[in-house]
Amino acid sequence: MTKWDGLLVMSSGANWDGMATPPKEMALQLARSGPVLYVDPPRSFISARRRSQRASGVPPVSGVHEVADGLARLTPYVQPGIDRPGFARLTELLVKRQMQHAVDVLGGKVDAVIVANQRDVFAELGERRRVVFATDDFVAGADLMGVRKSVLVAQQRRQARHAHLIACVSPQIEEQWKALGVPTALLPNGCEPDRFAAIDDTPYAETVHLQPPIVGFVGHISARIDVTLFDAVARTGVSLLLVGPRQPVAGLDEILARPNVQWIDQQPLEALPSYLRWIDVGLTPYANTAFNRGSFPMKTLEYLAAGRRVVATGLPATHWLDTDLVVIADQPDEFASAVARELARPHTHDELQRRLAFAVQHSWAERANELRRLLTDD
C-alpha cells in the first residue's frame, strides 16, 4: 500500500498559485491526514505556450508534481475554447483522462472525488464517493461570469445526477441543491488561525503610509463589493487601507484619490499578517446580490483570527455566524457609523480572546474534519 492510496482528488475552480480559496484551504487541511491531488482548472495549450515557463509556480505541461508531502498538483491542458458551446464536454473528457493519468503516476487508489467547480468529472477514477463542494451559487452568478444561465443550470443538474453528496458553504446554496433531490450538507468556509497567531509580533508592512487608526479590507475588489460603503467610511476622515487585486468598479477611482485612502495590489499570502497588523477594524462590505447571498466570505473569519474587529454587511452567511463579534450594517451612513463606534470602543483582553476562540471554532481544520466525516458516511 503506497502513501497515495485513499487519495482524495480536489477538482478546483481556482489555480493553486492564486489567492487563498476554499478548495485550496480545504486541500491543505485534508492533506494533513491523507493524500490529496489538487486539480487546477484546465488551461489551453495555446495559453500555456504563451506563458513564460520561467514564471514561478508554472508546472510543466506533462503534468502532476508534488507541492508538499502527500499533496500533489495537476494542471490539465486542453484544446482552445475550453468552455465554448460544443467544447465543454470534450474539455471534461480531456480533464478526466489527465486526472486518471496523474493517479496512475502517483500509484494510488482514489477514495473520493471532490468537485469545486461547474464541471462533471466524476466516474473516471473508480472513486467510492463523489462530492460537489458548492462554494458559490454559480447559477446566480451567470451574468457576473459572462455565461448563459441555461448552461450553468444544465451543468448543475448533470453534477446532481452523478454526485453522492453536495457540501454547501451557505444555507442558500444548500436549499438550491436540495431542490434537485440530491443529499446535501452544510459545510461553511473557514479560516486558518495559525496564519495570524503571531500577528501582533509581525513587523508592520513598510509600504503603508496612512495614519492610524486604520480600517481595512483585504481581498478582491470587484463588482461584488459595495464601494459606496468604502466611500462612506473614507468621508468620515478615517484612514482606509485596501489590499488586493481590483477590477474596474464605478466610483472606485474617486475613492482611491482621497488622501486618507491607500490601495495596495495583491500580496503573497505570507505577507498578509504584516498588512493586517495595521488594521483596527476589518471590513466585509459585500453588495446585496443574489450571487453574494449564496457566498460565505472567508475574510470575516480571517479578521477575527487576526484579533481584529469586524463590520460586515448582512449576508445570510454573516447572520449564520450568529455572533456579536461581527457588527452588521448595510446602508452607507449606518456602515460608517458602525466603523466609527468600533474604533472608539476601548480594547479589552477578554474580547480579543473571544475573537480568537471563535475563529478556532470555525477553522479549516474543523471544516476538514467535518468533510472527512461526511466522506465516511455511507
N, C-alpha and C positions, 0 to 999 in steps of 0.2 A: 504494500500500500504506500503510494507516494504522498508527498506533502500536498499535492494538488487534488487528491481525492476529497469528495464532499464539496467540490467547487461551487461557489455562488457567482453567477455571471450578472453583472450590473450593466445593462444597456442604457446609456445615459443620453440626454439631450444636450449636454454641455461638455466641452473639451476638458480634459484633465488639467491642462495648463491654465485655464481661465480662473475666474473668481471662485470663491468658495460657493458650492451649490449643494442642495440636499443630497443628490446622488453621490457626489464626491465625499461629503462628510460621512454619509452612511457607509460607503465602501471602506473608508479608513477605519471606522469602528468595527465593522464586520470582520476585517482582516486581522484584528487582534485575537480573534478566537477561531479563525478558519480561513482557508484560501479564498481569494476573490479575484475575478477577472473583470476589470473595468473596461467597457467598450465605449470609445468616443463616438459621437455622431459621424457618419461617413463623410469623406471628402472626395471630390472628383480628382481623377488623375491629372487633369489639366491644372487645377489649382495647386496640386501637390508639386508639379514641376515648376510652377511659378514661385512657390515658396522657397526661400533660401534654406538649403539643407544645413547651413551653419547656424540657423536660428535655434535658440535654446529650447530644449524640450520637444523638438520635432522628431518623431520616431521615423525609422526607415519604412519605406512602402511595404517591405516584406512582412512587417507585422508586429508580433507580440514581443514585449520585453518586460522584465520585472522592474517595478519602480520602488518597491520596498519588500521586505521579507514577507512572502506569502501573498503579495499583491502585484498582479500583472496588469498591463495595459495593452489594449489593441486599438489601433486606428484603422478602420476599414477604408479602402479606396474603391470607388465605383466609377461608372461612366458619368460624363457631364449630364446636367439636367436631372439632378438627384430626385427632385420631387415634382418634376413636370408631369402633367397627365400622361398616363401610359408608361411612365418610367418608375413610379413609386414601387410597384410590385417587384419589378426587376431589381431595384435597389435593395429591397428587403431580402430577396433571394441571394444576392451577392454578399450582403452583410452576414446572413446566416451561414453561408459557406465559409466565409473568413473566420467567423466565430468558431465553427467546427474545426477548422484548421488550427486555430490558436489552442483550442482544447487538446487537440492531438499532439501539438508541440509540447504543451505543458505536461501531458501524460496523465491527466487525472480524469475522474468521473464527475459529472455535473449533478449537483443536488437540486439546484433551483436556478431559474432564470428570472431576473427582476428587471422589468422594462420601465424606464422613467422617461419615455418619450411617446410619440404617436405611432411608432412602427410596430407591426406584428411580427416579431422574430422568434415566436415560440415554436416548439415541437421539432426542433432540428437537432438538439443536443441530448436527447433522451432524458431530459430533466424530470425529476419527481414532482416538483412544484413550479407553477407558473404564476408570477405575481406582477401586477401593474402597480408601480409606485406613482400614484397620481399626485404629482407635485403642483399642478396648475389646472385650471379649468380651460383647457385648450379650445374647446368649442366657443366659449365666451370671448376668447382672445383672437378669434379668426381675423377680425379687421386689423388688430394690432400686429399680427404676424403676416398679413397680406395673403391669407389663404381662404379659399371659399369655405363657408361654414359647412356645406354639404359634404365636402371632402373630409373634414375633421369628424363629422358625425359618423360617416361610414367607417373611418379608421377606428373610432371608439367602439363601435358595435362589433367590428371584427376582433378587437382585443378582448372584449367582453365574452365573446363566444369561446375563446381559447384559454382564457385565464381561469385559474382556480380561485384567485383572491385579488381584490383591489384594495391596496393600502392607501388611504386618502389623507392628505395633510390638513384638510379642513372639513367641518360638518357639511358645508355647502357642496363640496365636491363629492362627498360620500352620498348625499341624497341623490345627486345626479346619476351616479353609477348604480345605486340601489334600484333605480327605475328601470335599469336594463336587466334586472333579475340575476345579478351576479353577487356572490358573497363579498362583503366589504368589511373593513376595519379602519378605525380612525388612528392615524399614525402621524401626528403633527411634526413640524420641523423642530429642531433643537438647537443647541449651542455647544461650544467646546470650552468649558470653564477654564481648563488648564492653559489655554492660549492667552488668557487675560489675567491669570492668577497673580503675576508679579507686575501688574501694570503700574502701580504707584511707585515702583522702583525702576521703571523703564525710563531712559532718558527721553526728554521731550524732543519731538521732531523739529529739527532746526529750520525747516522751510516755513514754519508757521510764524506769521508776523502780526497776528491780531493781539489786541489787549484783552486779558481776562476780565471778567468771566466770559467763557466761550460756550455757546451751544453749537451742536454739530450734527451732521448727517454723514454716514459712511455707507456708500452703496452706489448703485447705478441711477443716475438722474435721467429719467425718460418721461414719456407721456403718462406713465403710471403714477408719477409723483405730482402732487398738487403744489406747484411752485408758488401759488398765491399765499400759501402758509409760510414759505420762506420769506416772501416779501413782507408779510405782516410782522414777522419776528424781526427782520432787519430794520423795519421802520421804527421800532422801539429804541434803536441805537445800540442794542446788544451785539457783541461780536458773533458772527455766524461763519462756521467753518464747514465747507462741503468737500468731501473726499471721495473720489470715484469717477469713473468714466461718465460722460454726458452726451446726450443726443440733443439735436435742436428742439427746444421747447419754447413756446411763445412766452415772452416776458422774462426768460432766464438771463439773457444778456444784460438787461437793465438791472436786475438784482445783483449780478456779479460786478457791475460797475460801481456799486456802493463801496465807500472806503472801509466800512466795518464788515465786509464780506470777502472771504477768500475761498477760491476754488483750487483744489489740488487734484491732479489726474489720478487714475487708478494706481494703487500702490501694492507691492507684494504683500501677501498675507501676513508674513512675519513682521512687516513694518507697521501694521495697523495699531498695535498697542501704543506705539510712540505718538500716534495722532490722537487716539482716544485719551491719552494722558492729558491732553489739553482741554478735553471736553468736560463740562459740568453737567450738561443735560443733553441726552441723545434724542434725536427727532425721528419719528416714523410717520411722515406726512403723506400717506397713500391716498390717492383720489378715490372717491366712492363710485367705482365702476363695477360692472358685472364680473369682469376678469379679476379685479382686485378683491372682490368679496369672496372669491374662492381661494385666495392666496393666504400664505402664512409667512409674513416677513421674518426672516431669521434675525434681522438687526435688532429687533426689540429685545430678544433674549440675550443677544451679544452685548448690548449696552448694559443690561443687568449683570451679566457675567463680569463685566469690567467695573462693576460697582457704581455705575452712573444712573442718575435719574432719567426717566423717560416720559416724553409727551408724545402721544400717538393718536392717529385718527381711529374712529370707532369701527374698524373692520370686525367682522364676526370672529376672526382669529384673536383679535385683541380682547374682545369680550370673553372668549373662551378661556383665556388665561385667568380671568376672574381674580385679579389682584389689585390692591390699592397702590402697588409699587409702580404701576403704569397709569399715568393721568391721561384720560381720554378727552379730546376736544376736536371739533370738526370745522367750525367756521373760523375764518382768519383772525378776527379780533379775539375770539374765545381761545384760539390756539396760542396766540401771542401772550395773552394774559396768563394762561396756564404756565407758559415758559417763565414768565416774569415771577410768578409765585414760587415756582420750583427753585429759581435762582436765589430768591430772598429767604427761603427757609433755611434755618441752621442745619448743618450736617451733624448726624449722630452716628455713633459706632453701631448701635443696635439696628438702625435702618440699613446701614451698609451690610451688615451680616445677614439681614433678611434678604437683600437683593442677591447676594452670593449664594445663599442656601436655596433660594427659588430657582436660580439658574442651574444649580446642580440637579435639582429635581427634573429639569427639562433638558438635560444634557443629551448629546448624540449617543453617548454610551447607554443611557436609559432607552433611547429610541431603538438602538440596535438590539438591545436585549429583548425588547418587545417584538421586533421583526423576527428575531431568531425563534421566539416562542410561537409566533404565527406560522413560521415555516415548519415547525414540528407538529402542529395540529393537523390531524387527518380528517 
